[in-house]
Amino acid sequence: MNNWFKFLCFSLLLVFTSKTNAQEKVTVGEKQTLFSKILNENREIWVHLPKTYNDSSINPAKYPVIYLLDGEINFEYYAGMTDFLSKAPYADIPECIVVGIKNTERTRDLTPTKSQKKSPVNPNLTLFADSGGSENFVKFIHEELKAFIEKNYRTQNYSVLVGHSFGGLFAINTFLTHPEYFNAYVANDPSLWWDNKILISKTRDYLEKNKSFPAKKSMYVSQADNEEQQKNWNSDMTQAIEEFKGIVEKNGSLNYRHRFFEGEVHGTVSYPGNYEALKFIFKGFRTDIKQLSKNPKLLEEDYKKFSDKMGAEFTPSETYLNVVLKFMKSNDFKESEAYFMKQKEKLYPKVK
């Protein structure tokens, strides 16, 4: 009887433990809804916070924000990508808040002009009839969404806009019309064929008027291997992207990178494109922890150079300084350890 009772208790413990463990979840982010007066509709956004965001053992930090279009498609993998690339001690980017913007009427929001393109099978039908609302949409992002994020989360004064296809078209159009809205722009296989390549004309007009692009801005454009499909709009897209590349690179005033991905088609190019874009935008962020043992002042010098390049102030995170201190201590670099301890105390007073 006693053995049976022990067995029953053990079994119940297993069941309880199993149920408890089953309730534990790994979450990528949180959903928020805000009403847009500009768009006159509710908009759903998905927010991913860095792993250190709620760490009570360190001082509350502020983080750059990435605004990601087509959030329902890109959010999960993109959040994981930023976590991976920002992991110390080999971080290529700072930890970032990712804001995925879910679509309601995608064509309306992401295209800059009203389509006049007729259907090839029915000339009485205009394709993309709900197009041309990008100005309202960027106004929503800049005036309402940014205000919501900055009010509810700890944000640094540095932001990135990321889009693919029509979203890439939107990103480039935003850069040309409101370059001050974001610090960096990512356009994966942008639909620059839109409306007889209107953004190509707009790019030329911009440079004729301003002579150069704004300083301290970055743009990354990926291009898919669309020519292997050899169908309809793919050739138009390729030609338009190449034309845009020629104009921007000839001017030479923009921190710009163009990358052609062999074997990646329109629907897949944004994944490798986004990975490379993050490394390109934040190039210079990574520091060599081994070199810091020989020259501790190198960290300050590297961050100063990086901040000058980015047009925003960046400082070593408390998490990274903890990693540096651990490295110095474990390798008995006492002078360097003392130096970085002073840096940490200066930048991050003890949490009370």
N, C-alpha and C positions, 0 to 999 in steps of 0.2 A: 504493500500500500504506500509505504514511504517512497519507494523507488518510482512508483506510478505518479505520485504527486510531484516529485522532482522533475520527471519527464514532462508532465503537463506544464509546469512553470517554465521549463526551458523552451518548450514549444511556443507558449504564449509570448515569451520574450523575443523569440525569433520573428514571430508574426508582427509584433509591435515594432521591432527594429526595422523589418522589411518595409512596413507602411511608412515609418518615419523617413527612411532613406528614399522611398519612392516620391516623397513630397519635396525633396530637395531638387532645385532646378538650376540649370545654367542659363542665365538670361543675357541676351545680347544688348538689349536696350529697353526703353520705355516709350509707350505711345502717348502723345499729347494731341489735343484738338483745340484749335483756336478759330474763332469766327473772324473772317476777313471782311471789313467794311468795304474795302476796295473791290474785292471780287464778289461780294455779297453771297458768301457761302462759307460753310465750315471746311477747314483744311486740317487733314491729319498729318502729323509729323512723327517721325521715329527718332529718338535721341539715344545715342550711345555715349556713355561717359568713360573716361580713362580708368584703368584699374586702380589708380591711386586717388581718384576723386574723393572717395569717402573714407580714406585711410586716416584714422584719428591719431596715429602715431607721428604724423608729420603736419606741418603748417598747411592750412588751406591754400591751394595754388590756383592760378588762372591758366586757361588753356586756349590755344588757337581753335577756331571753329571752321569746320568744313561743311559747306552746304551742298548736299548731294541730290541731284535731280533723279527722277525715276526711282524713288526710294524703295518702292515695293520690289524692284528687281535687284537693286545693287546693295541694299543696306547691310544684309547679313555678312556677305563676304568682305565688304569694304571695312566694316567695323573690325573684323578679325585682322585684316591687313594692316590697319593703323596700329593695332595693339602689337602685332609682330614686329613692325618696323621701328617702333618706339621703345622696344625692350632693351634695357641697359644690360651690359655696358657697351653694346655695339649698336646703339640706336642711330638710325639714319634720319629720323624725324622726331620732333617733340611729341609728347602725348597730346592728342587732339580730341575735342568733342566733335562727333559726327552727327549732323542733322539731316536725316533722310526725308525728302519732301514727296509725299505720295500724290499721284496724279488724280485729277478729276476729269478735266477736259484737256488732254495732253497737247493736241494740235493747236487748240486755241491759245494755250498759255506759252508755248515755246516758239511760235513762229512770229517773225517781225512784221509781216505784211499780209494783206488779204489776198488769198490765192485767186488767180484768174485762169488757172490751168483747167482745160476742158478734158473730160474723159475721152480716151481714144476709141471707146466703143459706143459712147453716147454723147455727141457734141452739145446736147442741151443740158448736160450735167457738169457742174463745176466741182472739181476735186478739192478736198480740204476746205469745204465751205465754211467751217467754223474757225478758220485760221485768223492770225493777225493780232492776237491779244498779248503779245509779250511785254509791251510797255506796262500794262496793268499788273502783270505777273511779277515783273522785277520791282515794281513799286510796292507790291505786297511783301516781297522778300525783304526789301531794304527798310521799309517803314514799319511794318507790322511784325514779321517773323523775327527779324534781328532784334527788335525791341523786346519781344517775348523771351527770346533766348538769353539776352543780356540781363533781363530782369530776374530770370529764374535759375540761371546757372552762372558759374564763375568763368568769365570769358576774358581772353587776352585780346588786345586790339590788333588782331591779324586774322584774316578770313580768306577762304578759298572757295571758288565756285566750280563744281564738277558736273559735266553733262556729256551725253552720248547721243549721236544722231541728231534729232531735232534739239536735244539738250545741248549738244555741242554747238549747234547753230545759235542757240539762245546764249550760251556762254560768250561766244565771240561777239555777238551783237551787243551784249551788255558791256563788254570791254570797250567797244567802239563808241557807245552812246553814254555810258556811265562808268568810266574806268576807275573812278574813285570808290565805287561800291565795294570792291574786293581787292585784295593784294595780289592774288594769283588766280589764273583761269585755266581750266582743263577742258579740252574739247576732243572727245574721242570720235573719230570718223564723222566729223560734223557734216551736216546736210547743206553744204555751201552751194549746192545746185539750186537752192530754193529761189523762186521768183526770178528766173533768168540771172542767177548769180548776183543778186542785189547786194550782198555783203562784200563781194569783190569790189564793186563800184564804190561802196561806202568806205572800204579800207583805203582805196586810192584817194577819195575825197578827203578823208581824215588826214592823210599824210600831206596832201597839197596845202591844206589849211594850217596844220600844226608842225609840219616838217619832220617831226619825230614822235615816237610813242612816249607815254608818261614814264618817268624814271621810277625805279624801285618796284616795277611790276614784272610778273612772270607769266608766260603762257606756254602750255604744252599741248601739242596736237598729235594725236596718233592717227595713223591711216591703215585701214584694212586692205587685204589683198583682194579687193573687189574685182579686179580685172580677170581673175580666174573664172568668174561667173559670166562675164561678158554679156550682160543683159541690161537693157534699158537704162535706168537711172544710175546703175553702178558706174558706167563709164563717165557719165556727167559728174557724178560725185568725185571720182578720182581726178578728173581734170580740174574741177573747182578747187579741191584741196591743194593740188600742186600749184595752181595759180596763186592762191593765197600764200603759200610757202615762199614762192618766188618774190612776191612783193615785200613780205615781212623781212626775209633774209637779206634782200638787197638794201633795205633801209638800215638794218643793223642796229637800231636803237633799243630794241626790246630784248629782254632776257627770254629767248625763245628756243624751243626745241621741237623738232618734227621727227617722228619716228614711223617708218613703214614696217609693218609686221607681216612678213611672208607667212602664208598659210593660215592667217587669221582672217575670217570673214567679218562682215559688218556686225553680226550678232555676237561675236566672241571677242572682238578686239579690245573692248573696254576693260576687261580684266587685266591683261598684261599692260595695257596703256595706263591704267590707274596706278599700278605698282611702280612703273617707271616715272610717272608724273610726280608722285610723292617724293621719290628720291631726287628728282631734278629740282623741284621747287625748294626743297630743304637742303640742297647740296651745301656742304660746309658745316652742317650741324654736328656730325660725328667728330668726336675727339679721340685721340689715341691714348688710352689709359696708361700704356707702358711708357710713353714719352713724358707723361706728367710726373712720373717719379724722378726724372732727371731735371725737368724744367716745370715746376708747379705753376709758374706765371703764364705758361702756355695756354692754360684753360681760359683765363681772363682775356688773353689776346685773341684766341679763337672765337670766343663769344662776341667780342667787340667787332671783329671783322664780319661775323655772321649777321649781327644786328645791323651794321651799316649796309650790308648787301640787301637785307630784307626790308629795310625801312621801318623797322619796329624793334623794340627792345626785347632781347631774349637773355635769360640768365640760366645758369646751371640749376636744374631742379634739385630739390632736397633729396629725392630718391637717388639721383645720380651721384650726388656728393657722398651719400652713405655708401654707395658701391665703391667709389674712389677711396674713401677712408678705410673700408674693409680690405681693399687691395693693398694699400700702403701698410696697414697694420700686419697683414698676413705675410708680407715680404720684408718686414722690418725696415721700411723706409721712414724712419722716425721724423726726420726734418720735414719731409713732404707731408707726412700725416699731421704734424703740428700746423703746417701752413693751411691745409685744407680744413682743419678743424676751426681755425680762425675765420676762414671764408664762410663756412657753414653758420657759425655763430653770428656773423655779420649779416648774411642774407636771410637766415631763418632763425630768429630767436626761439628759445625753447617753448614748446607747447605747454601752456599752463593747465 
